[in-house]
Amino acid sequence: MSSQPLPRKSRRPKPADPAEAANGPLLDLSRYVPALITFIANKLSNSATAYYQKNFGVNVTEWRIISQLAIEPGIPASRICHVIGFDKGPVSRNLAAMQKRGLLTIRTAPDDGRTHAITLTARGRAVHDKVIVAALERERRLLSCLKKDEREVLIGLLGRLHENLGTVTGQSTN
């Protein structure tokens, strides 16, 4: 067996085979922004769930809920759904499971008897304080390939894209 080095992948995909092109246009997944964002998000979420579940007993959706409750104590489930972009079904199921585990409390909102105020318990806050250290370290490692000014540009661009989502979804992002 020879130990020939593997050929390097070119940075640009080869042009599509004319027979394939005849079947219609193809996406260049290395440049299609929605795919790139989705691929990154899926891989980050999957690895975060595995890591957070193993080390802290929460999945990534629970972590997103916990982190939002730490930022906005007493918010209703509808606000959580809006911020993290999930439907109310999965969020409600996660909230019920987290309440059973003593991570949060769900009470009728004092200012509106039709909604519920959700807050972290001391146990939920303790989980938050442990997971946030790991979450920030994961972010640091992800962004370590960028210079500080590049990180700031990326954050600004992502914020602008987030604000512009309504042009695609028809929904407000705030």
N, C-alpha and C positions, 0 to 999 in steps of 0.2 A: 504494500500500500504506500503510495507516494504521499508526501505531506505538502502538497501544493497549496498555496494560500487560496482561500476562496475569492472569487472575483468580487470586486467592490460594487455595491449597488450604485447606480447613477442617481444623482439627485433629482433628475427629471424623469418621469415615466416615459417609456418608449411610446411612440405614436401607436394608436390602436391599429390592429390589423384591419385592412380595408374591408374584409368580410364582416368583421365585428361592427365597424363604423356604419356599414350599410343597414344594420339593424336599429340604428338610432344613436343619439348622443350618449356619451358616457361621462360620468363624473370623474374628475381628477381628485381623488380623496385626499391627496397630499396638499390640496389648495382649497378645498371646499370647507369654508369656515364652520357651518353647522355640524358637519361630520367631525371636524377636528375638536370642536368644543364638546360634542357628545362623547367621542372616544376618550378624551381626557377625563371628563366627568364620570363616565362609567367605570373606568379603571381606578380612579381615585376613590369612588364610592365603594366599589367591591373590596379594594384593599383596606379601606378604612373600616368597613363593617367587620372584616375578618380580624383586624388588629384590635379594634375597640371592643368587640365581643369577647375576644380571648382575654384581654387585659383589664377590661372595665365592666363587662357584662351588659353593654349596650350596643345596639346596632347604629349605623350611620343616621338613619331617620330619627331614632331616639336622641342621638347626639344633636342633630339639627334642632329638634324641639327643645331640648335642654338649653342649648346655647341661646335660642331665641327667648326663652323664659328668663334666662339670666339677664338679658338685655332689656326686656320689657315684662317685668313681673305683672301678673294679673291680667294678661291679655286673653281674649277669647280664642277659641279654636279657629275661627274664621280668619283672624289675623295671622296665625301660624301658617295656615294653608296658603294665604296670599303671599307671605314673605318667602316661604320655602318652595312654593310652586307645586304643592301636592293637592290632590283631591281630598275632600273631607272624610271619605271612607277610611283610607289608610291612616290618616292622621287621628281620627276618632279611635280606631282600633289600637294604635300605638299609645294614645293618651290613656285609654282604659287599662292597658297592660302596665303602663308606667305607674298609674295610680295604685293598682293592686300591689306593685312592688315597693310602694312607699316613696317613689321619687318625686311625686307632685300631688297637689290637691286640686280638686275641681269643685268650685262653689258657685252658687248663684251670684251673679254680679250685683253688688249693692246698688248700683245706679240704674240697672236694667234687669228686671226679673226674668227676661226672656233669654238672656245670654249667661255664659259662665265665665268666671274669672279663674284662670289657671295659674298656679304658682308652684315654684319648686319647694320641696320640703328641705329640711337640713340635710337629709340623706341625698336628695337630688342635687343640692348645691355642692356637696362633697364630691359627688361623681363629676359634676361640671369642673370643679377645681382640679381634678386629676386629669380628665380628658383634655382640657384646654392646653395643658402643657404638651401632650403628645400631638394634638392638632397643630399647634404652632410650630412644633419641630418638623412635622410632616410638610407644612407649608414652606418652612425655611429650606428644607432639602429640595423640594420641588423647584423653588425659585433660585437655588444656588448656581444655576447655569447662567443667570442673568446678572448684569451689573446693577448697582443700586438705581441709577437713573433709568435703566431699562425696566426694572420692576415697577417704578412709579409710572412710566408710560403705559405698561401693560395694565396696571390697576385702573388708570384713567380710561384707557380704551375699553376695558371690560365694563366699567361703569357706564360709559356712553352706550355700549351695545345693550346693556341691561335696560337702560332708560328708553331705548329705541325698540324694545321688544313689542310694544303695543302696535307698531306698524305691521307686525307679522301676526300677532296673536289677537289683536283687537281688544286687549285687556290692559289696564293700567298696571305699572310695576311698583307703584308706591304703596 
